[in-house]
Amino acid sequence: MAMLPYVTATGNVEKALMAIKAAATPAKVTQDFVKTILKVPGGSGDQMTSYLKKIGFVNADSSPSDIYTRFRNSSTASAAAEAALRYGYAPLFRRNEFWHALGDSEVRGLILEETGLANDSPTVTMIMNSMKGVKKFAKFAPEGASPEKPELIEHLQAQLPAPPIPPQIVGQSMGLNIGYTINLNLPATSDIAVFNAIFKSLKENLLKASDG
């Protein structure tokens, strides 16, 4: 299961994308740019800055991606919007390649499956409406037909990094991990060598990762 990208003020998605089309392309898509130029102020602007990265409009270093620049071109805008959806909402495409052709109740069901959220969670609605804000700019091909500019869509997706893998603690093996608590009764001594010996023994025998 995975959480899907969304903003709480979902109407700002379409607003921001329309502003991206109108404004000059910046060197960096910063919070100041989003709040001042794209006109999405306050905390909503902070969310939008993050959201644009999650759907592939902005690179990790805050520079505009190929999706961003192609979106500003009227002849490639719809393909760029589709690439953004395929990147940001890849888990839904894995569940149903044609989810974009489904009704709201069926899409909602897919979101529930993917996220594990409660059926009445407002987050589900915010995810749906955020997706719709991007989908308004995409023109998906009917089922069975070739997508619009498939080579461009694949090219744009290839320019973006793979979704991050949750970090693993260094020295920790995969599989079952069991935690435990150690209570120490330290001796009443001022000799630092005694404490060093105790903690060295702990590190070597108890605190290292299992070899299995």
C-alpha atoms as a printed R data frame, in Angstrom:
    type eleno elety resid chain resno       x       y       z
1   ATOM     1    CA   MET     A     1   0.000   0.000   0.000
2   ATOM     2    CA   ALA     A     2   1.119   3.568  -0.645
3   ATOM     3    CA   MET     A     3  -0.111   7.090  -0.002
4   ATOM     4    CA   LEU     A     4  -0.978   8.968  -3.180
5   ATOM     5    CA   PRO     A     5  -0.153  12.666  -3.777
6   ATOM     6    CA   TYR     A     6  -2.741  15.286  -2.873
7   ATOM     7    CA   VAL     A     7  -3.262  18.810  -1.605
8   ATOM     8    CA   THR     A     8  -5.995  19.824   0.819
9   ATOM     9    CA   ALA     A     9  -7.194  22.814  -1.230
10  ATOM    10    CA   THR     A    10  -7.712  20.758  -4.381
11  ATOM    11    CA   GLY     A    11  -8.936  23.659  -6.530
12  ATOM    12    CA   ASN     A    12  -5.390  25.012  -6.413
13  ATOM    13    CA   VAL     A    13  -4.143  22.190  -8.644
14  ATOM    14    CA   GLU     A    14  -5.892  23.475 -11.761
15  ATOM    15    CA   LYS     A    15  -5.117  27.050 -10.721
16  ATOM    16    CA   ALA     A    16  -1.398  26.331 -10.401
17  ATOM    17    CA   LEU     A    17  -1.204  24.439 -13.686
18  ATOM    18    CA   MET     A    18  -2.964  27.248 -15.545
19  ATOM    19    CA   ALA     A    19  -0.501  29.718 -14.001
20  ATOM    20    CA   ILE     A    20   2.426  27.519 -15.075
21  ATOM    21    CA   LYS     A    21   1.211  27.828 -18.663
22  ATOM    22    CA   ALA     A    22   1.056  31.620 -18.406
23  ATOM    23    CA   ALA     A    23   4.225  32.406 -16.439
24  ATOM    24    CA   ALA     A    24   7.804  32.306 -17.707
25  ATOM    25    CA   THR     A    25   9.693  29.155 -16.765
26  ATOM    26    CA   PRO     A    26  11.827  29.836 -13.671
27  ATOM    27    CA   ALA     A    27  15.277  28.463 -12.948
28  ATOM    28    CA   LYS     A    28  13.876  26.980  -9.730
29  ATOM    29    CA   VAL     A    29  10.311  26.256  -8.657
30  ATOM    30    CA   THR     A    30  10.579  27.570  -5.111
31  ATOM    31    CA   GLN     A    31   7.916  28.285  -2.523
32  ATOM    32    CA   ASP     A    32   8.298  31.983  -3.312
33  ATOM    33    CA   PHE     A    33   7.619  31.270  -6.995
34  ATOM    34    CA   VAL     A    34   4.555  29.173  -6.208
35  ATOM    35    CA   LYS     A    35   3.148  31.695  -3.746
36  ATOM    36    CA   THR     A    36   3.946  34.862  -5.709
37  ATOM    37    CA   ILE     A    37   3.843  33.908  -9.391
38  ATOM    38    CA   LEU     A    38   1.459  30.932  -9.333
39  ATOM    39    CA   LYS     A    39  -0.711  32.767  -6.776
40  ATOM    40    CA   VAL     A    40  -1.076  29.875  -4.322
41  ATOM    41    CA   PRO     A    41  -0.322  31.568  -0.975
42  ATOM    42    CA   GLY     A    42   0.363  30.434   2.561
43  ATOM    43    CA   GLY     A    43   0.359  26.804   3.609
44  ATOM    44    CA   SER     A    44  -1.431  25.864   0.389
45  ATOM    45    CA   GLY     A    45   1.608  27.163  -1.500
46  ATOM    46    CA   ASP     A    46   3.891  24.958   0.578
47  ATOM    47    CA   GLN     A    47   1.721  21.943  -0.239
48  ATOM    48    CA   MET     A    48   1.642  22.816  -3.934
49  ATOM    49    CA   THR     A    49   5.438  23.093  -4.110
50  ATOM    50    CA   SER     A    50   5.714  19.560  -2.750
51  ATOM    51    CA   TYR     A    51   2.854  18.281  -4.910
52  ATOM    52    CA   LEU     A    52   4.478  19.492  -8.130
53  ATOM    53    CA   LYS     A    53   7.551  17.409  -7.262
54  ATOM    54    CA   LYS     A    54   5.458  14.334  -6.486
55  ATOM    55    CA   ILE     A    55   3.734  14.426  -9.871
56  ATOM    56    CA   GLY     A    56   6.973  15.010 -11.768
57  ATOM    57    CA   PHE     A    57   6.618  18.667 -12.737
58  ATOM    58    CA   VAL     A    58   9.647  19.611 -10.643
59  ATOM    59    CA   ASN     A    59  12.958  17.797 -10.211
60  ATOM    60    CA   ALA     A    60  14.492  16.938  -6.850
61  ATOM    61    CA   ASP     A    61  16.760  19.995  -7.105
62  ATOM    62    CA   SER     A    62  13.670  22.217  -7.631
63  ATOM    63    CA   SER     A    63  14.429  22.816 -11.313
64  ATOM    64    CA   PRO     A    64  11.503  22.503 -13.770
65  ATOM    65    CA   SER     A    65  11.362  19.022 -15.307
66  ATOM    66    CA   ASP     A    66  10.753  18.095 -18.934
67  ATOM    67    CA   ILE     A    67   7.115  17.547 -17.975
68  ATOM    68    CA   TYR     A    68   6.951  21.153 -16.785
69  ATOM    69    CA   THR     A    69   8.410  22.611 -19.977
70  ATOM    70    CA   ARG     A    70   6.416  20.331 -22.291
71  ATOM    71    CA   PHE     A    71   3.243  21.204 -20.418
72  ATOM    72    CA   ARG     A    72   3.701  24.848 -21.379
73  ATOM    73    CA   ASN     A    73   3.686  23.891 -25.074
74  ATOM    74    CA   SER     A    74   0.092  23.577 -26.308
75  ATOM    75    CA   SER     A    75   0.993  20.769 -28.706
76  ATOM    76    CA   THR     A    76   2.501  18.571 -25.968
77  ATOM    77    CA   ALA     A    77   0.576  19.754 -22.894
78  ATOM    78    CA   SER     A    78  -1.875  16.849 -22.764
79  ATOM    79    CA   ALA     A    79   0.895  14.258 -23.135
80  ATOM    80    CA   ALA     A    80   2.835  15.995 -20.346
81  ATOM    81    CA   ALA     A    81  -0.231  15.951 -18.079
82  ATOM    82    CA   GLU     A    82  -0.721  12.233 -18.783
83  ATOM    83    CA   ALA     A    83   2.954  11.572 -18.006
84  ATOM    84    CA   ALA     A    84   2.539  13.452 -14.712
85  ATOM    85    CA   LEU     A    85  -0.431  11.265 -13.765
86  ATOM    86    CA   ARG     A    86   1.376   8.087 -14.773
87  ATOM    87    CA   TYR     A    87   4.338   9.119 -12.619
88  ATOM    88    CA   GLY     A    88   2.573  10.509  -9.560
89  ATOM    89    CA   TYR     A    89  -0.212   7.928  -9.495
90  ATOM    90    CA   ALA     A    90   1.679   4.912 -10.834
91  ATOM    91    CA   PRO     A    91   0.149   2.564  -8.217
92  ATOM    92    CA   LEU     A    92  -3.323   3.199  -9.639
93  ATOM    93    CA   PHE     A    93  -2.154   2.370 -13.169
94  ATOM    94    CA   ARG     A    94  -0.754  -0.890 -11.821
95  ATOM    95    CA   ARG     A    95  -4.136  -1.722 -10.323
96  ATOM    96    CA   ASN     A    96  -6.073  -0.729 -13.448
97  ATOM    97    CA   GLU     A    97  -4.362   0.650 -16.537
98  ATOM    98    CA   PHE     A    98  -7.590   2.395 -17.540
99  ATOM    99    CA   TRP     A    99  -8.627   3.805 -14.159
100 ATOM   100    CA   HIS     A   100  -8.970   7.220 -15.801
101 ATOM   101    CA   ALA     A   101 -11.978   5.874 -17.737
102 ATOM   102    CA   LEU     A   102 -13.779   4.683 -14.582
103 ATOM   103    CA   GLY     A   103 -16.488   6.487 -12.651
104 ATOM   104    CA   ASP     A   104 -15.819   8.257  -9.364
105 ATOM   105    CA   SER     A   105 -17.058   5.393  -7.183
106 ATOM   106    CA   GLU     A   106 -14.764   2.887  -8.931
107 ATOM   107    CA   VAL     A   107 -11.754   5.219  -8.761
108 ATOM   108    CA   ARG     A   108 -12.504   5.792  -5.097
109 ATOM   109    CA   GLY     A   109 -12.449   2.029  -4.585
110 ATOM   110    CA   LEU     A   110  -9.009   1.789  -6.184
111 ATOM   111    CA   ILE     A   111  -7.729   4.582  -3.937
112 ATOM   112    CA   LEU     A   112  -9.094   2.774  -0.888
113 ATOM   113    CA   GLU     A   113  -7.371  -0.438  -1.996
114 ATOM   114    CA   GLU     A   114  -4.056   1.312  -2.561
115 ATOM   115    CA   THR     A   115  -3.943   3.544   0.516
116 ATOM   116    CA   GLY     A   116  -5.806   1.446   3.078
117 ATOM   117    CA   LEU     A   117  -7.629   4.574   4.259
118 ATOM   118    CA   ALA     A   118 -11.056   4.408   5.864
119 ATOM   119    CA   ASN     A   119 -13.979   4.631   3.460
120 ATOM   120    CA   ASP     A   120 -15.142   7.926   4.973
121 ATOM   121    CA   SER     A   121 -11.675   9.482   5.121
122 ATOM   122    CA   PRO     A   122 -11.641  13.026   3.680
123 ATOM   123    CA   THR     A   123  -8.146  12.287   2.364
124 ATOM   124    CA   VAL     A   124  -9.639   9.916  -0.226
125 ATOM   125    CA   THR     A   125 -11.732  12.762  -1.632
126 ATOM   126    CA   MET     A   126  -8.733  15.107  -1.644
127 ATOM   127    CA   ILE     A   127  -6.665  12.540  -3.564
128 ATOM   128    CA   MET     A   128  -9.468  12.110  -6.119
129 ATOM   129    CA   ASN     A   129  -9.967  15.829  -6.628
130 ATOM   130    CA   SER     A   130  -6.223  16.527  -6.863
131 ATOM   131    CA   MET     A   131  -5.988  13.883  -9.593
132 ATOM   132    CA   LYS     A   132  -8.936  15.445 -11.416
133 ATOM   133    CA   GLY     A   133  -7.141  18.796 -11.409
134 ATOM   134    CA   VAL     A   134  -4.310  17.270 -13.458
135 ATOM   135    CA   LYS     A   135  -6.580  14.983 -15.502
136 ATOM   136    CA   LYS     A   136  -8.431  18.009 -16.908
137 ATOM   137    CA   PHE     A   137  -5.337  18.753 -18.991
138 ATOM   138    CA   ALA     A   138  -4.782  15.167 -20.223
139 ATOM   139    CA   LYS     A   139  -6.470  13.492 -23.183
140 ATOM   140    CA   PHE     A   140  -6.347   9.765 -22.616
141 ATOM   141    CA   ALA     A   141  -6.937   7.521 -25.610
142 ATOM   142    CA   PRO     A   142 -10.042   5.277 -25.516
143 ATOM   143    CA   GLU     A   143  -9.527   1.709 -24.326
144 ATOM   144    CA   GLY     A   144  -7.779  -0.313 -26.995
145 ATOM   145    CA   ALA     A   145  -6.483   2.753 -28.857
146 ATOM   146    CA   SER     A   146  -2.897   3.998 -28.874
147 ATOM   147    CA   PRO     A   147  -2.192   6.780 -26.369
148 ATOM   148    CA   GLU     A   148  -1.455  10.279 -27.616
149 ATOM   149    CA   LYS     A   149   2.269  10.747 -28.296
150 ATOM   150    CA   PRO     A   150   3.261   7.489 -26.513
151 ATOM   151    CA   GLU     A   151   6.968   8.011 -27.251
152 ATOM   152    CA   LEU     A   152   6.871  11.444 -25.636
153 ATOM   153    CA   ILE     A   153   5.044  10.117 -22.575
154 ATOM   154    CA   GLU     A   154   7.612   7.341 -22.176
155 ATOM   155    CA   HIS     A   155  10.456   9.822 -22.689
156 ATOM   156    CA   LEU     A   156   9.097  12.168 -20.025
157 ATOM   157    CA   GLN     A   157   8.656   9.344 -17.541
158 ATOM   158    CA   ALA     A   158  12.185   8.095 -18.229
159 ATOM   159    CA   GLN     A   159  13.618  11.502 -17.258
160 ATOM   160    CA   LEU     A   160  12.228  11.188 -13.739
161 ATOM   161    CA   PRO     A   161  13.739   9.219 -10.866
162 ATOM   162    CA   ALA     A   162  12.207   5.977  -9.690
163 ATOM   163    CA   PRO     A   163   9.975   6.288  -6.604
164 ATOM   164    CA   PRO     A   164  12.114   6.280  -3.440
165 ATOM   165    CA   ILE     A   165  12.554   3.057  -1.472
166 ATOM   166    CA   PRO     A   166  12.063   3.418   2.306
167 ATOM   167    CA   PRO     A   167  15.528   3.613   3.875
168 ATOM   168    CA   GLN     A   168  16.865   0.614   5.733
169 ATOM   169    CA   ILE     A   169  18.784   1.116   8.941
170 ATOM   170    CA   VAL     A   170  22.481   0.519   8.331
171 ATOM   171    CA   GLY     A   171  23.499  -2.900   9.575
172 ATOM   172    CA   GLN     A   172  19.899  -4.074   9.870
173 ATOM   173    CA   SER     A   173  18.961  -7.184   7.941
174 ATOM   174    CA   MET     A   174  15.686  -7.547   6.076
175 ATOM   175    CA   GLY     A   175  12.924  -9.642   7.585
176 ATOM   176    CA   LEU     A   176  11.590  -9.888  11.115
177 ATOM   177    CA   ASN     A   177  13.091  -7.430  13.579
178 ATOM   178    CA   ILE     A   178  12.457  -7.753  17.304
179 ATOM   179    CA   GLY     A   179  13.079  -4.895  19.698
180 ATOM   180    CA   TYR     A   180  14.084  -5.280  23.312
181 ATOM   181    CA   THR     A   181  14.836  -3.080  26.321
182 ATOM   182    CA   ILE     A   182  18.003  -3.413  28.396
183 ATOM   183    CA   ASN     A   183  18.072  -2.156  31.989
184 ATOM   184    CA   LEU     A   184  21.556  -1.651  33.422
185 ATOM   185    CA   ASN     A   185  22.532  -1.430  37.058
186 ATOM   186    CA   LEU     A   186  25.895   0.287  36.830
187 ATOM   187    CA   PRO     A   187  28.480  -0.210  39.606
188 ATOM   188    CA   ALA     A   188  29.248   2.646  41.950
189 ATOM   189    CA   THR     A   189  32.679   3.499  40.622
190 ATOM   190    CA   SER     A   190  34.466   6.482  39.155
191 ATOM   191    CA   ASP     A   191  36.798   4.285  37.086
192 ATOM   192    CA   ILE     A   192  36.002   5.124  33.423
193 ATOM   193    CA   ALA     A   193  37.649   1.896  32.294
194 ATOM   194    CA   VAL     A   194  34.848  -0.083  33.973
195 ATOM   195    CA   PHE     A   195  32.170   1.790  32.010
196 ATOM   196    CA   ASN     A   196  34.128   1.448  28.774
197 ATOM   197    CA   ALA     A   197  34.356  -2.315  29.253
198 ATOM   198    CA   ILE     A   198  30.610  -2.593  29.950
199 ATOM   199    CA   PHE     A   199  29.517  -0.660  26.872
200 ATOM   200    CA   LYS     A   200  32.108  -2.353  24.650
201 ATOM   201    CA   SER     A   201  30.686  -5.707  25.672
202 ATOM   202    CA   LEU     A   202  27.134  -4.513  24.972
203 ATOM   203    CA   LYS     A   203  28.089  -3.275  21.511
204 ATOM   204    CA   GLU     A   204  29.898  -6.475  20.579
205 ATOM   205    CA   ASN     A   205  27.347  -8.946  21.920
206 ATOM   206    CA   LEU     A   206  23.898  -7.347  22.019
207 ATOM   207    CA   LEU     A   207  23.676  -4.217  19.890
208 ATOM   208    CA   LYS     A   208  25.069  -5.504  16.606
209 ATOM   209    CA   ALA     A   209  22.769  -6.689  13.812
210 ATOM   210    CA   SER     A   210  22.009 -10.390  13.634
211 ATOM   211    CA   ASP     A   211  24.151 -12.399  11.250
212 ATOM   212    CA   GLY     A   212  21.068 -14.344  10.146
